Each structure stands twice: as C-alpha cells, then as structure tokens.
C-alpha cells in the first residue's frame, strides 16, 4: 500500500485526520474499508504511523494510530540531482524514477545545449506539476518525506553550490579514465554523505561548462562505454550509489 503524508496539526492524540485528494484515492481507488490499515507519515517529523481506518466522513478520514516508527525508508546518503533541462516527458520520467530510488532533491539547470528554454511565466506552473509527480513517486515508494523540485538555476549558480557537497559527480561522455566506481569507493562506510549528481541535457555538456564545473570542484566521471540518454544517466548513477552504500 502507498504511504500517505500528513502534517503534525492533523494528528491529535492517537488519531490522524486525512484530508484532501488522498481521501478519494484511499476510498475510491484503493477501496479501503473501515478496520483496514493505512500507513501515514508526518511530513514535519518523518514519523511513520500504522493506523486503522475508523471513520469515513465527507472529504475526511479518521484513523487510529496503533504503531509508530521513525525514518524507515530514508538513506544516510543524501543525493541531489542537477539535471540539464530536457524535454518535458523526459524530465517527468527522470523525476519519478529518481524519487523512487531515493533522491533527496532535483534541481533543473539551464545549460548551453538545452533544447528546452523555460519562460519565466511558465516556470512555476512546471515546478508545480513536477512537484506533484515527486509526491506521487514518494507515496508509491513509501518515502519518509516528499523530495523538493527546486527552481531552475544556471551553471554559474551550480558552480557556487559544488562546495556544499562531499562529492559532486559530473557525468561526462568525453571522460575516459575516471570512473563512477572510483569516486564512490573513496568513501568507506560513511555515516552520512552528501552527493551531487550533474547530468547534461539531450545535447550533452558544453566543454566550457565542464571546465567551469571541474574548476569549481566537480569530479567528471565516465559511466561506461555506452552513451546513455539524459533521462537514463541519473538513474544509472542513483542505482550505483544504492549498490555501493546501501546493499
């Protein structure tokens, strides 16, 4: 069963109030009945509650808490993906799959070879749609919070953010020697780790952009002999990070 998210003010004593669009999904799509279990997560505390559906009211469900757990789905490895803006369907796909795999945040980046150019008047509409996709993926994969899709940034702003991370990976098709495995294996059993992942758009990364990012501290890596699509590259990197640090 997917996990549903609530705010702390929806929890009173040992009861949880579920409101909004989730009510229809639980009762009409999942066809959950009174007495059946529902998993909910407090977005403010990341506490997970196992509840039993007690009351079905118009636009509201009342559930009784029977168990509580903290942080059951999140990794000690925090991954932020900086994605060169691709076409809409590719962006939506990579958001969905990377949120399922555990990405903490996804930040679109305006790059030289981006086919898509977001107009300011459409940006917030796009972000709102992408955030909805992230929320649905977080529910489906039973995450403990909803990862954020941030406003687009420039390569220059991205360079300024490189130092925020323990490791900033730059997937670059012209890198021949330094591998993703080599960079990940420099960290042995970390208690926590902040990783940034930079992926170019459909047209790839411009050499000048690569130079700026590497000078800022990013590590250019090869993902192997085959050239991956932009929407595939970050998923491949996320999968390798999971394998290296979680399995």
C-alpha positions as CSV (number, residue, x, y, z in Angstrom):
1,X,0.0,0.0,0.0
2,X,1.3,3.5,-0.8
3,X,2.2,5.8,2.1
4,X,0.2,8.9,2.7
5,X,1.5,12.2,4.1
6,X,0.0,14.4,6.8
7,X,1.1,17.5,8.8
8,X,1.6,17.4,12.5
9,X,-1.6,19.5,13.0
10,X,-3.5,16.6,11.5
11,X,-2.5,14.4,14.4
12,X,-4.4,14.7,17.8
13,X,-3.6,12.1,20.5
14,X,-3.8,8.7,18.9
15,X,-5.9,9.8,16.0
16,X,-4.9,11.0,12.5
17,X,-7.1,13.1,10.2
18,X,-6.5,12.5,6.5
19,X,-7.9,15.2,4.2
20,X,-7.8,16.4,0.6
21,X,-7.2,14.4,-2.5
22,X,-5.9,11.4,-0.5
23,X,-9.5,10.7,0.8
24,X,-10.7,9.9,-2.7
25,X,-7.7,7.8,-3.5
26,X,-8.0,5.8,-0.4
27,X,-11.7,5.2,-0.5
28,X,-12.5,5.1,-4.2
29,X,-9.2,3.9,-5.9
30,X,-7.8,1.6,-3.2
31,X,-11.3,0.9,-1.8
32,X,-10.0,0.8,1.7
33,X,-12.8,-0.1,4.2
34,X,-13.2,0.6,8.0
35,X,-11.0,-1.6,10.0
36,X,-8.2,-1.8,7.4
37,X,-4.7,-0.5,7.9
38,X,-3.3,2.7,6.4
39,X,0.3,3.9,6.6
40,X,0.8,7.7,7.1
41,X,3.9,9.8,7.6
42,X,4.2,13.1,9.4
43,X,6.0,15.4,7.0
44,X,7.2,17.6,9.8
45,X,8.8,14.8,11.9
46,X,9.3,11.9,9.4
47,X,7.5,9.7,11.9
48,X,5.6,6.8,10.3
49,X,2.3,5.7,11.8
50,X,0.5,2.4,11.2
51,X,-3.2,3.3,11.6
52,X,-6.6,1.7,11.3
53,X,-9.4,3.5,9.4
54,X,-12.1,4.3,11.9
55,X,-14.4,6.9,10.3
56,X,-15.2,7.9,6.7
57,X,-16.6,11.4,6.6
58,X,-17.1,13.7,3.6
59,X,-13.6,14.8,2.5
60,X,-12.1,13.4,5.8
61,X,-10.9,10.1,7.1
62,X,-10.2,9.5,10.8
63,X,-7.6,6.8,11.6
64,X,-6.5,5.3,14.9
65,X,-2.7,5.0,15.5
66,X,-1.6,1.5,16.5
67,X,2.2,1.8,16.0
68,X,4.9,4.4,15.3
69,X,8.3,4.2,13.6
70,X,10.9,6.8,12.6
71,X,12.9,7.0,9.3
72,X,12.3,3.6,7.9
73,X,12.8,4.4,4.2
74,X,15.4,7.1,4.0
75,X,19.1,6.6,3.3
76,X,22.1,8.1,5.2
77,X,23.3,9.1,1.7
78,X,21.7,12.3,0.5
79,X,21.7,12.7,-3.3
80,X,20.7,15.9,-5.1
81,X,20.4,15.7,-8.9
82,X,21.2,18.7,-11.0
83,X,19.5,17.9,-14.4
84,X,20.2,19.9,-17.5
85,X,16.7,20.7,-18.7
86,X,15.4,18.0,-21.2
87,X,12.1,17.8,-22.9
88,X,9.0,17.6,-20.7
89,X,8.4,13.9,-20.9
90,X,12.0,13.0,-20.1
91,X,12.1,15.4,-17.1
92,X,8.9,13.8,-15.7
93,X,10.3,10.3,-16.2
94,X,13.7,11.0,-14.5
95,X,11.9,12.8,-11.6
96,X,9.6,9.8,-11.0
97,X,12.3,7.2,-11.1
98,X,15.0,9.1,-9.1
99,X,12.5,9.9,-6.4
100,X,11.6,6.2,-6.2
101,X,15.3,5.4,-6.0
102,X,15.9,7.8,-3.1
103,X,17.0,11.2,-4.4
104,X,16.6,14.0,-1.8
105,X,16.1,16.8,-4.3
106,X,16.1,17.5,-8.0
107,X,17.2,20.9,-9.5
108,X,16.8,21.7,-13.1
109,X,19.7,23.5,-14.7
110,X,19.7,25.8,-17.7
111,X,22.6,24.8,-19.9
112,X,24.1,25.9,-23.3
113,X,22.8,22.9,-25.2
114,X,19.3,22.7,-23.6
115,X,16.6,22.3,-26.3
116,X,14.0,23.4,-23.7
117,X,14.0,27.0,-22.6
118,X,11.6,27.7,-19.7
119,X,9.9,31.0,-19.9
120,X,9.6,32.8,-16.6
121,X,5.8,32.9,-16.8
122,X,5.6,29.1,-17.2
123,X,8.3,28.1,-14.7
124,X,6.2,28.0,-11.6
125,X,3.5,26.0,-13.4
126,X,6.1,23.5,-14.5
127,X,7.6,23.2,-11.0
128,X,4.1,22.6,-9.5
129,X,3.5,19.8,-12.0
130,X,6.9,18.2,-11.3
131,X,6.3,18.5,-7.6
132,X,3.1,16.6,-8.0
133,X,5.0,13.8,-9.8
134,X,7.6,13.8,-7.0
135,X,4.9,13.5,-4.4
136,X,3.2,10.6,-6.2
137,X,6.5,8.8,-6.5
138,X,7.3,9.4,-2.8
139,X,4.0,7.9,-1.8
140,X,4.4,4.9,-4.1
141,X,7.9,4.1,-2.8
142,X,6.9,4.8,0.8
143,X,9.4,7.5,1.4
144,X,9.5,9.4,4.7
145,X,9.3,12.8,3.1
146,X,8.5,14.5,-0.2
147,X,11.7,15.5,-2.1
148,X,11.7,19.0,-3.4
149,X,11.9,20.0,-7.1
150,X,13.6,23.4,-6.9
151,X,13.5,26.3,-9.3
152,X,15.9,26.2,-12.3
153,X,19.4,27.5,-11.8
154,X,22.3,28.5,-14.2
155,X,25.6,26.7,-14.5
156,X,27.2,29.7,-12.7
157,X,24.9,29.2,-9.7
158,X,25.6,25.5,-9.8
159,X,29.4,26.1,-9.6
160,X,28.7,28.1,-6.4
161,X,26.9,25.2,-4.9
162,X,29.6,22.5,-5.5
163,X,31.3,23.0,-2.2
164,X,28.0,22.2,-0.4
165,X,28.6,18.5,-1.2
166,X,31.1,15.9,0.0
167,X,31.2,14.7,-3.7
168,X,29.9,16.3,-6.8
169,X,29.7,13.9,-9.7
170,X,29.7,15.2,-13.3
171,X,28.6,12.6,-15.9
172,X,30.6,13.4,-19.0
173,X,30.8,11.4,-22.1
174,X,34.3,12.5,-23.0
175,X,35.8,11.4,-19.7
176,X,37.8,8.3,-20.4
177,X,39.6,7.3,-17.2
178,X,37.9,8.4,-14.0
179,X,35.0,6.1,-13.3
180,X,31.9,6.4,-11.1
181,X,33.1,3.4,-9.2
182,X,36.5,5.0,-8.4
183,X,34.9,8.1,-7.0
184,X,32.3,6.3,-4.9
185,X,34.9,3.9,-3.4
186,X,36.9,6.8,-2.0
187,X,34.3,6.8,0.8
188,X,34.3,3.8,3.0
189,X,31.2,3.1,5.2
190,X,30.3,6.8,5.7
191,X,27.9,7.6,8.5
192,X,26.4,10.4,6.3
193,X,27.3,11.6,2.8
194,X,26.0,14.4,0.6
195,X,26.4,13.7,-3.1
196,X,25.5,15.9,-6.0
197,X,24.9,14.5,-9.5
198,X,25.2,16.7,-12.6
199,X,23.7,15.4,-15.9
200,X,23.6,17.3,-19.1
201,X,20.5,17.7,-21.4
202,X,19.9,15.9,-24.7
203,X,22.7,17.7,-26.4
204,X,25.2,16.9,-23.7
205,X,27.5,19.3,-21.8
206,X,29.4,22.1,-23.5
207,X,33.2,21.9,-22.9
208,X,33.2,25.4,-21.4
209,X,30.6,24.3,-18.9
210,X,32.6,21.2,-18.0
211,X,35.7,23.3,-17.5
212,X,33.9,25.7,-15.1
213,X,32.3,22.8,-13.1
214,X,35.6,20.9,-12.8
215,X,37.4,24.0,-11.7
216,X,34.7,24.5,-9.0
217,X,35.4,21.0,-7.7
218,X,33.1,18.7,-9.6
219,X,34.5,15.2,-10.5
220,X,34.0,14.3,-14.1
221,X,33.3,10.6,-14.5
222,X,32.6,8.1,-17.2
223,X,29.5,5.9,-17.0
224,X,31.0,3.2,-19.2
225,X,31.5,2.5,-22.9
226,X,27.9,3.2,-23.9
227,X,26.3,6.7,-24.3
228,X,23.2,7.0,-22.1
229,X,20.2,9.1,-22.7
230,X,19.9,12.1,-20.4
231,X,16.9,10.6,-18.6
232,X,18.8,7.3,-18.1
233,X,22.1,8.7,-16.8
234,X,21.0,9.9,-13.4
235,X,19.0,6.7,-12.8
236,X,22.1,4.7,-13.6
237,X,24.2,6.8,-11.1
238,X,21.5,6.5,-8.4
239,X,21.4,2.8,-8.8
240,X,25.2,2.5,-8.4
241,X,25.1,4.7,-5.3
242,X,22.5,2.4,-3.8
243,X,24.6,-0.6,-4.6
244,X,27.8,0.9,-3.2
245,X,26.4,2.3,0.1
246,X,23.1,0.5,0.9
247,X,23.3,-3.1,-0.3
